[in-house]
Amino acid sequence: MHEQLLTLMARQAGLSDGDKALCEHYFEPVQFPRSQVIEPAGSIPRYLYFVAEGFLRLFHYDREGAEVTTHLNCPPGFITSYAHFISQTVSHETLECITPCRLLRITKDHLDVLTSQSSACKDFSIWVFQQSLSYNENRARELAALTAEQRYAALLGQYPGIVQNVPLRYIASFLGMNPKSLSRIRRQFIR
């Protein structure tokens, strides 16, 4: 499972054998079943997760008590409530496995040790954080500027396998629409 992470890291930052050994030491492999909550709202996120296999989501509840999916993660990639993980503050978001998941996880303390011991890992950590910022900026722009149809098309273009693995109600919430609207849009795309 570490191979996917190490390949991504080597592509972005270059890794020595020592860097690889540190990553294998600090990133712990874990597996979770479908629908497993792995970071509950109301707590400090304990881990940064690398998704080797499976689909996860971050969500919170709005004022009316409805779930709002704020992030869908497809492999490979990282997921956590980033701002709260970095600052070690209580998050209002829940991290849940949508499908069975194979993950690598690292605590904030171990991430700090890893980045202090390896400049390549530090560079990669900065790159991951930059990617997270860019993703959030693009997502905010898409929600504000694109039509529902355009948002759906963009999601399919970026993650073609998402519809086969993620329930439509989560996709609809993530795209800022209700499930009926998404069903109508999907019918248009099928035609």
C-alpha angles and dihedrals in degrees: 000000000000091000094076091051094045092049091052092046093048090051092052104033111006118242134222121212087258091054090051091050091051091051092049089050098048102034107077118205115230137168129208133187126240115287093018114148105219100173115027125207114257094044138087110263105252099194147032106221129211109205110221094166135002140032128277137179139203115216143165136188121257125219091277092051096253120140115250115197108213101174136023117192125203123188133300104037147079129274138180136113087284103194092048093043092052094045093035092229131140114281126215090206131090121216112213135176111237093188131014105294138206109200144169115218136192131187122233091248092052091045089054091050092046094051092046092052098044127042090196090055090047090052090048092048090053090049091052091050091048090050089052092051092047092048092052093047092049091047092051090048092049093049090051101039110028130075119241089257092052092049090052092048091049091051092050090048092052098038110021094174096051097095091057093052109031124063113248092238090063092046091049092050091047090051092048098248139102121261093251091057091049091050090053091049092048091052089054091051092049091054 
